[in-house]
Structure formats: structure tokens, C-alpha cells
Amino acid sequence: MPAHAHPARETAANKATDPTAPEATPATTPGPPPHRPGSPPPRPGVLLALACLVIFVVILDATIVSVALPGIRDGLDMGATSLPWVVNAYTLAFAGFLLLGGRCCDVFGRRRTFFAGLVLFTAASAACGAAAGAATLVVARVAQGLGGALLTPTTLAIITHTYPEGPRRARALALWSAVGAVGASAGTVLGGVLTEWLDWRWVFLINLPVGAVAFAVAARNLRDHPAARSAPRPRLDVPGAVLATTGLAALLYGLMESSAYVWSAPRVWLPLVGGAVLLAVFAVHQVRWASQPLVPLAVVRARSVASANLVMFLMGLGFFASPVLLSLYLQVARDWSPLRAGMAFLPISVALMVGGLAAGRLIGRWGPRTVAGIGSGLGAVGFGWLALALDAEAGYAESIGLPGIVFGLGIGMCFTPLTVGATSGVAPELAGLASGVINTTRQVSGAVGLAVLTTVTASAGSAYADDHPAAPAAAPLAHGNAVAFACAAAAAALASAGAWLFMKSPGRPRAD
């Protein structure tokens, strides 16, 4: 909240956990669109539920496919080289187009961008479920990723436009962040259930009824602010969008290929170098050549935005790789079924939800910096505990369950303050872009973390096997994962330090 704005005193309803409770709107932040005669009044609670439903499904689709891969391989006769692209195609398109999706939200409006993304995502889900061949499935997954890249920043922009800066926005963002975090870890659970009880196609077809419900709710409740409709529409920076999207896609492609090939392989380092060059040209284009840049310097120079993205990147290095590492560990080292391995993430999912919801209330008392610092510190403790306790002979509770609850609780606390920091103080016409930036950072950190930690796991496991030839067959993988989670703990500790050092400390509010 700006220094000159006097925060309104909250009523008892404001202090309830419902983020839709009435609250005064600061003059510097536009509130929900005014009621138009003949149309239903805007309902913030419904828009929040819509945003949470959509972000859950979009994030879920990045992980729900992982446990269904064996069924997809058998059903479509896919080879070992093409099968990973069922996952990679979605991640690549999703992360590569997030910046563009965020800017489209600002240029074309939230309503148009939301419906374009929803229709594309739902239609692509139907194509995935009906795919008769590998090529069709991969192309449909790319289309799914494009739809998700339009939807994700738009759902966040819907919340920031619906709720003014203050406790209600913090509680709304807490719910949105918690639901998204749970979606990331719940994908393995739901994917295991659908694959075991129905068929692999249902990991895609489950999106159809969700898309239909979201379309009906949005058609009745989602509107753009009249001021936004009457204002001159900014132009889309097409060269900047091409440079950013191709640069990010090339960078992510190289990182994905590093899990199957050595870093010195041309198919790894060539796209990495090419992506870095394209992103460097993109940065120069934004500063020198673009009349209306895709990412204005006012956004990236803002301390709250820059510090939140830095902490998000460091924290995401370990967290977004953890479901993949633990799922493979449980299925390979402990010979668990996909369903059982997926259910092992339930305690972590619950902890993520609890941490996210708690953050919404704690931010009002302590501020985003303190909550992010404590949350990422708890994440470091949980990852460190996991690194020390992970053992092929140890029980689930002491080696995975309890450490997972600790890091899940801490990481869950982080998403809300980082989202608040990344979108606070940003002009309303750039809200979608700020949403796209923080989500791009999250996706890129996940890709970097997965590539690096997978390499660490393989290298450390191989070295352990060489030094301990008589060790049980599962011991090298357990040791490799332990070393990887030690690296994740170090990254989370750096994230905590970054939060304390660089994020803004909230000023003490003045009395009315």
C-alpha cells in the first residue's frame, strides 16, 4: 500500500478467513468492475473460486501424466525417446509462452484471454484423450501448454484486479497459491488413481467437465473493467514476444535433454547457448528498440518484483523437482506401485495447503518478507532432514513422510508472500505481465532444478556404487537422492537469506 494511503480499519467480517468480506478500496487500486444494469453483480468469491479451479487443473496437468507414462507407452506403442515428450511438450510450451500470455492479458483483456486459453486447453485435452498416435498426442500436449500459458497469468490478474492491496488480497492469493501448490503434488496421486482404476486417457479427459464448468461460470461473472475497455489498447511487442518465447523454449529444451544426455552433447549445449543468446538480444530489444516493450523496465526494476522472483527461483530449484525424484525413488528403489507412490504425496499435499492458507493470515501480521524468510527456512530444514534420513531400509514415515511435511509446510508458506511481492506496486495495466514473470520464473526454476538434481542423483549414485560394490541394489539410488536433496536444502537456505536481505520490510501503518 502506498505511503500516502491510510489503511481502512477492518470490521469483524474483514478479519474472518473469508477473503470476500467487505473492505475499503484504496484510491490507488481499482476495485471490481461496477455493476451494469441487466447483468449480475460481480461476485469476488465466485471469481476467486474460478481462478483456483483453473490454476489447479493447469498445474495438475504438468505432473498428472508422469505415472500414466507406462500405460501411454503400451497404448500408443511409443518408444523410449518419444515417451518423455508427453511431459516435456506441455512444460516447454507452458513455460515458454507465459510471458506472452501475461502480456496478452494486459493487451486484450482478462475476459478474452481467459476464454481463449480455456477453449484451447479444453479442446487440446479432448484431443489428448482421443489420440490414436504418438505425434497427435505430443502436438495436443503443446496446445495444452499454450492454453495453460494464457490461463495462468490471467487467473492471477483476475485476483489482483478483484481484490485491492491489503488483507483480503493476501488471503485470496494465499488460497490461489495453496491450490496451485497442491495441484503440483496431487498430480501423482490423481494420476495413479485414474490410471489404476480407469485408463490412461482419463488423465486428460478429466479436464473436460472442469473446462465446461469454468466456461459457464466465467461467462456469467468475468468482465473487464470499463476503464480498461475504454482506454487506448497498447500494442503487443511481437519481436520481443518471439525472442522471449524462442529463447525460453530453447533454454528449457536444452535443460530437458540434459537428463538423457551429457552436458557436452550438442543437443544439450547448443540450445542452451542459443537460448541464452536469444534472451540477451531480447533484453537489448526491450531497453533500446521496443517502443512498447513486452517487459517494461519499470516492472523488472521494482524491488518487490525483482526480490520475489529471485527468492522464487532459488526455492523452486528443489521443490519442483522433488515430486519427480521421490516418485522415481519409491517406484525403483522400493518397488512401489504407481498408485502407492502417488498416495505417498498426500501428507505433503496437505502440508502445502495448510502452509499456503496460514501464510494469508501471517502476512497481515508479519509482512511478506518475514513469512517468505521463515517459510523457505522451514523448506531448507525439511530438505536437509530428507537428505539425512533417506535410506532404502528406513520406514516411510521417518525417511520421507515427516521430512516431506516439514518442507511442504515451509514451501506452502512461501508462494503467497512471493506472489504478493511480485504483483504489489505494479500498475493495473501491467498486472498480467507481472503474473507472467513470476510464473515464468517458477517454471524455469523447476526445469533447471530437475535437470541439475537429476544429474546430481545419477553422478552421486554411480560414485557410491563404485565405492560400495557389496551394497544393496537400492542403496546407490537412495544415496544419490540424498545428495540431491542436500543441494535442494542449500538452495532453500539461500532463498531464505535472499528473502531477509532483499525483500522489502513493510512499513508500520499510520493511524487514521
C-alpha positions as CSV (number, residue, x, y, z in Angstrom):
1,M,0.0,0.0,0.0
2,P,1.4,3.4,-0.9
3,A,2.7,5.5,2.0
4,H,0.1,8.3,1.5
5,A,-2.9,5.9,1.6
6,H,-4.5,5.4,5.1
7,P,-5.4,1.7,5.6
8,A,-9.0,1.3,6.5
9,R,-9.9,-0.2,9.8
10,E,-11.2,-3.7,9.4
11,T,-14.5,-4.8,10.7
12,A,-15.1,-8.2,12.3
13,A,-16.1,-9.5,8.9
14,N,-12.8,-8.3,7.4
15,K,-10.9,-10.3,10.0
16,A,-12.7,-13.6,9.1
17,T,-10.9,-16.1,6.9
18,D,-13.3,-15.4,4.0
19,P,-11.3,-13.2,1.6
20,T,-14.6,-11.9,0.1
21,A,-15.5,-9.9,3.2
22,P,-16.1,-6.2,2.6
23,E,-13.1,-3.9,2.8
24,A,-12.4,-0.4,1.8
25,T,-10.7,0.1,-1.6
26,P,-7.6,2.3,-1.7
27,A,-7.9,5.1,-4.3
28,T,-4.7,3.9,-6.0
29,T,-6.0,0.5,-6.8
30,P,-9.1,-0.1,-9.0
31,G,-11.7,-2.3,-7.4
32,P,-14.1,-4.8,-9.1
33,P,-16.0,-3.6,-12.2
34,P,-19.1,-1.6,-11.2
35,H,-22.4,-3.3,-11.6
36,R,-24.1,-2.8,-15.0
37,P,-27.9,-2.7,-15.3
38,G,-29.3,-6.0,-16.6
39,S,-26.2,-8.0,-15.6
40,P,-25.4,-10.0,-12.4
41,P,-23.3,-8.0,-9.9
42,P,-19.7,-9.1,-9.7
43,R,-19.1,-11.7,-7.1
44,P,-15.5,-11.8,-5.8
45,G,-15.9,-15.1,-4.1
46,V,-17.0,-16.8,-7.4
47,L,-14.2,-15.2,-9.3
48,L,-11.7,-16.5,-6.7
49,A,-13.2,-20.0,-6.9
50,L,-12.9,-19.8,-10.7
51,A,-9.3,-18.8,-10.6
52,C,-8.4,-21.5,-8.1
53,L,-10.2,-24.2,-10.1
54,V,-8.4,-23.3,-13.3
55,I,-5.0,-22.9,-11.8
56,F,-5.4,-26.3,-10.1
57,V,-6.1,-28.1,-13.3
58,V,-3.4,-26.3,-15.3
59,I,-0.7,-27.1,-12.7
60,L,-2.0,-30.6,-12.2
61,D,-1.6,-31.4,-15.9
62,A,2.2,-30.9,-15.6
63,T,2.5,-33.8,-13.2
64,I,-0.6,-36.0,-13.6
65,V,0.8,-37.7,-16.7
66,S,4.0,-38.9,-15.0
67,V,2.5,-42.1,-13.5
68,A,0.5,-42.8,-16.7
69,L,3.5,-42.9,-18.9
70,P,3.8,-46.8,-18.9
71,G,0.1,-47.1,-20.0
72,I,0.6,-44.4,-22.7
73,R,3.7,-46.2,-23.9
74,D,1.9,-49.5,-24.2
75,G,-1.3,-48.0,-25.6
76,L,0.3,-45.9,-28.3
77,D,3.4,-48.1,-28.9
78,M,5.7,-45.1,-28.1
79,G,9.5,-45.6,-28.0
80,A,11.9,-44.6,-25.2
81,T,12.9,-41.4,-27.0
82,S,9.4,-40.1,-27.7
83,L,7.7,-41.0,-24.4
84,P,9.3,-38.2,-22.3
85,W,7.9,-35.6,-24.7
86,V,4.4,-36.4,-23.4
87,V,5.6,-34.5,-20.4
88,N,8.2,-32.2,-22.0
89,A,5.9,-30.9,-24.7
90,Y,3.5,-29.4,-22.2
91,T,6.2,-28.0,-19.9
92,L,8.1,-26.5,-22.8
93,A,5.0,-24.7,-24.4
94,F,3.7,-23.7,-20.9
95,A,6.8,-22.1,-19.6
96,G,7.9,-20.7,-23.0
97,F,4.7,-18.7,-23.6
98,L,4.0,-17.5,-20.0
99,L,5.4,-14.0,-20.6
100,L,3.4,-13.7,-23.8
101,G,0.3,-14.9,-22.1
102,G,0.7,-12.4,-19.3
103,R,1.1,-9.5,-21.8
104,C,-1.9,-10.8,-23.8
105,C,-3.9,-10.5,-20.7
106,D,-3.0,-6.8,-20.4
107,V,-3.4,-6.0,-24.1
108,F,-6.6,-7.9,-25.0
109,G,-8.2,-8.0,-21.6
110,R,-8.7,-10.7,-19.0
111,R,-12.0,-12.0,-20.3
112,R,-10.8,-12.5,-23.9
113,T,-7.5,-14.1,-22.8
114,F,-9.2,-16.3,-20.3
115,F,-11.7,-17.7,-22.8
116,A,-9.1,-18.2,-25.5
117,G,-6.9,-20.1,-23.1
118,L,-9.8,-22.1,-21.6
119,V,-11.2,-23.2,-25.0
120,L,-7.7,-24.1,-26.3
121,F,-6.8,-26.0,-23.1
122,T,-10.1,-28.0,-23.0
123,A,-10.1,-28.8,-26.7
124,A,-6.5,-29.9,-26.5
125,S,-7.3,-32.1,-23.5
126,A,-10.0,-33.8,-25.6
127,A,-7.5,-34.3,-28.4
128,C,-5.0,-35.9,-26.0
129,G,-7.6,-38.3,-24.6
130,A,-8.7,-39.3,-28.1
131,A,-5.1,-39.5,-29.6
132,A,-4.5,-42.5,-31.8
133,G,-0.8,-42.0,-32.2
134,A,2.3,-40.5,-30.6
135,A,2.6,-37.5,-32.9
136,T,-1.1,-36.5,-32.3
137,L,-0.6,-36.7,-28.5
138,V,2.6,-34.6,-28.4
139,V,1.1,-31.9,-30.7
140,A,-2.1,-31.8,-28.5
141,R,0.1,-31.5,-25.4
142,V,1.8,-28.5,-26.9
143,A,-1.6,-26.9,-27.5
144,Q,-2.5,-27.7,-23.9
145,G,0.6,-25.9,-22.7
146,L,-0.2,-22.9,-24.8
147,G,-3.7,-22.8,-23.3
148,G,-2.2,-23.1,-19.8
149,A,0.2,-20.2,-20.6
150,L,-2.7,-18.0,-21.3
151,L,-4.8,-19.1,-18.3
152,T,-2.2,-19.0,-15.5
153,P,-1.3,-15.2,-15.5
154,T,-4.9,-14.4,-16.3
155,T,-6.2,-16.2,-13.2
156,L,-3.7,-14.3,-11.1
157,A,-4.6,-11.0,-12.7
158,I,-8.3,-11.7,-12.0
159,I,-7.5,-11.9,-8.3
160,T,-5.3,-8.7,-8.3
161,H,-8.0,-6.8,-10.1
162,T,-10.8,-8.1,-7.9
163,Y,-9.2,-7.5,-4.6
164,P,-7.4,-4.3,-3.7
165,E,-4.0,-4.5,-2.0
166,G,-4.5,-5.4,1.6
167,P,-5.5,-8.3,3.9
168,R,-8.3,-9.5,1.5
169,R,-5.9,-9.8,-1.4
170,A,-3.4,-11.6,0.7
171,R,-5.9,-14.1,1.8
172,A,-7.2,-14.6,-1.8
173,L,-3.6,-15.0,-3.1
174,A,-2.9,-17.5,-0.2
175,L,-5.8,-19.7,-1.4
176,W,-4.8,-19.4,-5.1
177,S,-1.1,-20.2,-4.2
178,A,-2.0,-23.1,-2.0
179,V,-4.3,-24.7,-4.5
180,G,-1.6,-24.3,-7.2
181,A,1.0,-25.9,-5.0
182,V,-1.3,-28.8,-4.1
183,G,-2.0,-29.3,-7.8
184,A,1.7,-29.8,-8.5
185,S,2.0,-32.6,-5.9
186,A,-1.5,-34.0,-6.3
187,G,-0.9,-34.9,-9.9
188,T,0.9,-38.1,-9.0
189,V,-1.9,-39.0,-6.6
190,L,-4.8,-38.4,-9.0
191,G,-2.8,-39.8,-12.0
192,G,-2.2,-43.0,-10.1
193,V,-5.9,-43.4,-9.2
194,L,-7.2,-42.7,-12.7
195,T,-4.6,-44.9,-14.4
196,E,-5.1,-47.8,-12.0
197,W,-8.9,-47.8,-11.8
198,L,-9.9,-46.4,-15.3
199,D,-7.4,-45.8,-18.2
200,W,-4.5,-43.5,-19.0
201,R,-6.8,-41.5,-21.3
202,W,-8.7,-40.2,-18.3
203,V,-5.8,-38.2,-17.0
204,F,-6.7,-35.9,-20.0
205,L,-10.4,-36.4,-20.2
206,I,-10.9,-35.3,-16.6
207,N,-10.3,-31.8,-17.8
208,L,-13.4,-31.7,-20.0
209,P,-16.1,-31.3,-17.2
210,V,-13.8,-28.9,-15.4
211,G,-13.5,-26.8,-18.5
212,A,-17.3,-26.8,-19.1
213,V,-17.9,-25.6,-15.5
214,A,-15.2,-22.9,-15.8
215,F,-16.7,-21.7,-19.1
216,A,-20.2,-21.4,-17.7
217,V,-19.0,-19.6,-14.5
218,A,-16.7,-17.2,-16.4
219,A,-19.4,-16.4,-19.0
220,R,-21.7,-15.1,-16.2
221,N,-19.2,-13.5,-13.9
222,L,-16.0,-12.5,-15.6
223,R,-15.9,-8.9,-17.0
224,D,-13.2,-6.5,-17.8
225,H,-13.1,-3.1,-16.0
226,P,-14.9,-0.4,-18.1
227,A,-11.9,1.9,-17.7
228,A,-9.7,-0.8,-19.2
229,R,-12.1,-1.3,-22.2
230,S,-12.2,2.5,-22.9
231,A,-8.5,3.1,-22.6
232,P,-6.3,3.0,-25.7
233,R,-5.1,-0.5,-26.2
234,P,-1.4,-1.0,-26.0
235,R,0.4,-2.7,-28.9
236,L,1.8,-6.2,-28.5
237,D,5.6,-6.3,-28.9
238,V,5.7,-9.1,-31.5
239,P,9.5,-9.1,-32.0
240,G,10.0,-9.2,-28.2
241,A,7.5,-11.9,-27.8
242,V,9.2,-14.0,-30.5
243,L,12.6,-13.5,-28.9
244,A,11.4,-14.2,-25.4
245,T,9.4,-17.3,-26.3
246,T,12.0,-18.9,-28.6
247,G,14.8,-18.1,-26.1
248,L,13.0,-19.6,-23.2
249,A,11.9,-22.6,-25.2
250,A,15.5,-23.3,-26.4
251,L,16.8,-22.9,-22.9
252,L,14.2,-25.3,-21.5
253,Y,14.8,-27.8,-24.3
254,G,18.5,-28.0,-23.5
255,L,17.8,-28.5,-19.8
256,M,15.3,-31.2,-20.6
257,E,17.7,-33.0,-22.9
258,S,20.4,-32.9,-20.2
259,S,18.5,-35.6,-18.2
260,A,19.1,-38.1,-21.0
261,Y,22.4,-36.8,-22.5
262,V,25.7,-35.5,-21.1
263,W,26.0,-31.7,-20.8
264,S,28.7,-31.7,-23.5
265,A,26.4,-33.3,-26.1
266,P,25.5,-30.8,-28.9
267,R,21.7,-31.4,-28.4
268,V,22.2,-30.1,-24.9
269,W,24.7,-27.2,-25.1
270,L,23.6,-25.9,-28.5
271,P,20.0,-25.0,-27.4
272,L,21.4,-23.7,-24.1
273,V,23.8,-21.3,-25.8
274,G,21.2,-20.4,-28.4
275,G,18.6,-19.7,-25.8
276,A,21.0,-17.6,-23.8
277,V,21.9,-15.5,-26.9
278,L,18.2,-15.0,-27.8
279,L,17.3,-13.9,-24.3
280,A,20.3,-11.5,-24.3
281,V,19.0,-10.0,-27.6
282,F,15.6,-9.8,-26.1
283,A,17.0,-7.8,-23.1
284,V,18.7,-5.3,-25.5
285,H,15.5,-5.1,-27.6
286,Q,13.4,-4.2,-24.5
287,V,15.9,-1.5,-23.5
288,R,16.8,0.1,-26.8
289,W,14.5,-0.9,-29.7
290,A,11.0,-1.6,-28.5
291,S,8.6,1.4,-28.3
292,Q,6.1,-0.6,-26.1
293,P,8.3,-3.4,-24.6
294,L,6.9,-6.7,-23.7
295,V,8.6,-6.4,-20.3
296,P,8.9,-2.7,-19.3
297,L,11.9,-1.9,-17.2
298,A,9.5,-0.4,-14.6
299,V,8.4,-3.9,-13.8
300,V,11.7,-5.7,-13.5
301,R,13.4,-2.8,-11.7
302,A,10.8,-2.7,-8.9
303,R,12.5,-4.1,-5.8
304,S,9.4,-6.0,-4.7
305,V,9.2,-7.8,-8.1
306,A,12.9,-8.5,-8.5
307,S,13.4,-9.8,-5.0
308,A,10.3,-12.0,-5.1
309,N,11.4,-13.6,-8.4
310,L,14.9,-14.2,-7.0
311,V,13.6,-16.0,-4.0
312,M,11.1,-17.9,-6.1
313,F,13.9,-19.1,-8.4
314,L,16.1,-20.3,-5.5
315,M,13.2,-22.0,-3.7
316,G,11.9,-23.7,-6.9
317,L,15.2,-25.4,-7.7
318,G,14.5,-28.1,-5.1
319,F,10.7,-28.1,-4.6
320,F,9.5,-28.6,-8.2
321,A,12.0,-31.4,-8.7
322,S,11.0,-33.2,-5.5
323,P,7.8,-35.0,-6.8
324,V,9.7,-36.5,-9.7
325,L,12.7,-37.6,-7.7
326,L,10.7,-39.1,-4.9
327,S,8.2,-40.8,-7.3
328,L,11.1,-42.5,-9.2
329,Y,12.8,-43.4,-5.9
330,L,9.7,-45.0,-4.4
331,Q,8.9,-47.0,-7.6
332,V,12.5,-48.0,-8.5
333,A,14.3,-48.3,-5.1
334,R,11.3,-49.6,-3.1
335,D,9.3,-51.2,-5.9
336,W,6.1,-49.4,-5.0
337,S,3.2,-49.4,-7.5
338,P,2.3,-46.0,-9.2
339,L,-0.8,-45.8,-7.0
340,R,1.1,-46.4,-3.8
341,A,3.8,-44.0,-4.8
342,G,1.3,-41.3,-5.7
343,M,-0.5,-41.7,-2.4
344,A,2.7,-41.1,-0.6
345,F,2.4,-37.5,-1.6
346,L,-0.9,-37.0,0.3
347,P,0.7,-35.8,3.6
348,I,3.0,-33.4,1.6
349,S,-0.1,-32.0,-0.3
350,V,-2.0,-31.4,2.9
351,A,1.1,-29.6,4.4
352,L,1.3,-27.4,1.3
353,M,-2.3,-26.5,1.6
354,V,-2.0,-25.7,5.4
355,G,1.1,-23.6,4.8
356,G,-0.4,-21.7,2.0
357,L,-3.6,-20.9,3.9
358,A,-1.6,-19.9,7.0
359,A,0.5,-17.5,5.0
360,G,-2.5,-15.4,4.1
361,R,-3.1,-14.6,7.7
362,L,0.5,-14.3,8.7
363,I,1.3,-11.8,6.0
364,G,-1.1,-9.3,7.6
365,R,0.8,-9.6,10.9
366,W,4.4,-10.0,9.9
367,G,4.6,-8.9,6.3
368,P,5.7,-10.8,3.1
369,R,9.4,-10.7,3.9
370,T,9.1,-12.4,7.3
371,V,6.7,-15.1,6.1
372,A,8.8,-15.8,3.0
373,G,12.0,-16.0,5.1
374,I,10.5,-18.3,7.6
375,G,8.8,-20.5,5.0
376,S,11.9,-21.0,2.9
377,G,13.9,-21.7,6.1
378,L,11.5,-24.4,7.0
379,G,11.8,-25.7,3.5
380,A,15.6,-25.9,4.0
381,V,15.1,-27.8,7.2
382,G,12.7,-30.3,5.6
383,F,15.0,-30.9,2.6
384,G,18.0,-31.3,4.9
385,W,16.1,-33.8,7.1
386,L,15.1,-35.7,4.0
387,A,18.8,-35.8,2.8
388,L,19.9,-37.2,6.2
389,A,17.1,-39.7,6.7
390,L,16.6,-41.1,3.2
391,D,17.6,-44.7,3.3
392,A,16.3,-47.7,1.3
393,E,16.0,-49.7,4.6
394,A,14.2,-47.0,6.6
395,G,10.5,-46.7,7.0
396,Y,8.3,-44.3,5.0
397,A,7.3,-42.0,8.0
398,E,10.8,-41.2,9.3
399,S,12.6,-41.1,5.9
400,I,10.0,-39.4,3.7
401,G,6.7,-38.6,5.4
402,L,7.8,-36.4,8.2
403,P,10.5,-34.5,6.3
404,G,8.1,-34.1,3.5
405,I,5.5,-32.5,5.8
406,V,8.1,-30.0,7.1
407,F,9.3,-28.9,3.6
408,G,5.7,-28.9,2.3
409,L,4.6,-26.7,5.2
410,G,7.5,-24.3,4.6
411,I,7.2,-24.2,0.8
412,G,3.5,-23.7,1.1
413,M,4.1,-20.6,3.2
414,C,6.4,-19.1,0.5
415,F,4.1,-19.0,-2.5
416,T,1.7,-16.4,-1.2
417,P,4.3,-13.7,0.1
418,L,6.3,-14.1,-3.1
419,T,3.2,-13.7,-5.3
420,V,2.2,-10.7,-3.2
421,G,5.6,-9.2,-3.6
422,A,5.8,-9.9,-7.3
423,T,2.4,-8.2,-8.0
424,S,2.4,-5.4,-5.4
425,G,3.1,-1.8,-6.5
426,V,2.6,-2.8,-10.2
427,A,0.3,-0.6,-12.3
428,P,-3.0,-2.3,-13.0
429,E,-2.4,-2.3,-16.8
430,L,0.7,-4.4,-16.1
431,A,-0.8,-6.9,-13.7
432,G,-1.0,-9.7,-16.2
433,L,2.7,-9.2,-17.2
434,A,3.8,-9.3,-13.5
435,S,1.9,-12.5,-13.1
436,G,3.5,-14.0,-16.2
437,V,7.0,-13.0,-14.9
438,I,6.7,-14.7,-11.5
439,N,5.1,-17.8,-13.1
440,T,7.9,-18.0,-15.8
441,T,10.4,-17.8,-13.0
442,R,8.7,-20.7,-11.2
443,Q,8.7,-22.8,-14.3
444,V,12.2,-22.1,-15.3
445,S,13.5,-22.8,-11.8
446,G,11.7,-26.1,-11.9
447,A,13.3,-27.1,-15.2
448,V,16.7,-26.0,-14.0
449,G,16.3,-27.8,-10.7
450,L,15.1,-31.0,-12.3
451,A,17.9,-31.1,-14.8
452,V,20.6,-30.3,-12.2
453,L,19.3,-32.5,-9.4
454,T,18.7,-35.5,-11.8
455,T,22.4,-35.2,-12.9
456,V,23.5,-34.9,-9.2
457,T,21.5,-38.0,-8.3
458,A,22.9,-40.1,-11.2
459,S,26.5,-38.9,-10.5
460,A,26.4,-39.4,-6.8
461,G,24.6,-42.8,-7.1
462,S,27.2,-44.0,-9.6
463,A,30.1,-42.9,-7.4
464,Y,28.5,-44.7,-4.4
465,A,28.1,-47.9,-6.4
466,D,31.7,-47.8,-7.4
467,D,32.9,-47.3,-3.8
468,H,30.4,-49.8,-2.3
469,P,30.2,-52.8,-4.6
470,A,28.6,-55.0,-2.0
471,A,25.8,-52.5,-1.1
472,P,22.1,-53.4,-1.8
473,A,20.9,-52.6,-5.2
474,A,18.7,-49.8,-4.0
475,A,21.4,-48.1,-1.9
476,P,23.1,-46.1,-4.8
477,L,19.8,-44.5,-5.8
478,A,19.0,-43.7,-2.2
479,H,22.4,-42.1,-1.7
480,G,22.1,-40.1,-5.0
481,N,18.7,-38.8,-4.0
482,A,20.1,-37.9,-0.5
483,V,22.8,-35.8,-2.1
484,A,20.3,-34.1,-4.5
485,F,18.1,-33.1,-1.5
486,A,21.1,-31.8,0.3
487,C,21.6,-29.5,-2.7
488,A,17.9,-28.6,-2.5
489,A,18.3,-27.7,1.2
490,A,21.2,-25.4,0.3
491,A,19.1,-23.6,-2.4
492,A,16.2,-23.2,0.0
493,A,18.6,-21.8,2.6
494,L,19.8,-19.2,0.0
495,A,16.2,-18.4,-0.7
496,S,15.6,-17.7,3.0
497,A,18.7,-15.5,3.1
498,G,17.5,-13.7,-0.1
499,A,14.1,-13.0,1.4
500,W,15.6,-11.5,4.6
501,L,18.1,-9.4,2.7
502,F,16.3,-8.2,-0.4
503,M,12.6,-8.2,0.1
504,K,11.0,-5.0,1.5
505,S,10.2,-4.8,5.1
506,P,6.6,-3.5,5.5
507,G,6.3,0.0,6.9
508,R,4.3,0.4,10.1
509,P,0.9,1.6,9.1
510,R,-0.2,5.0,10.2
511,A,-3.3,5.5,12.4
512,D,-6.2,7.2,10.8
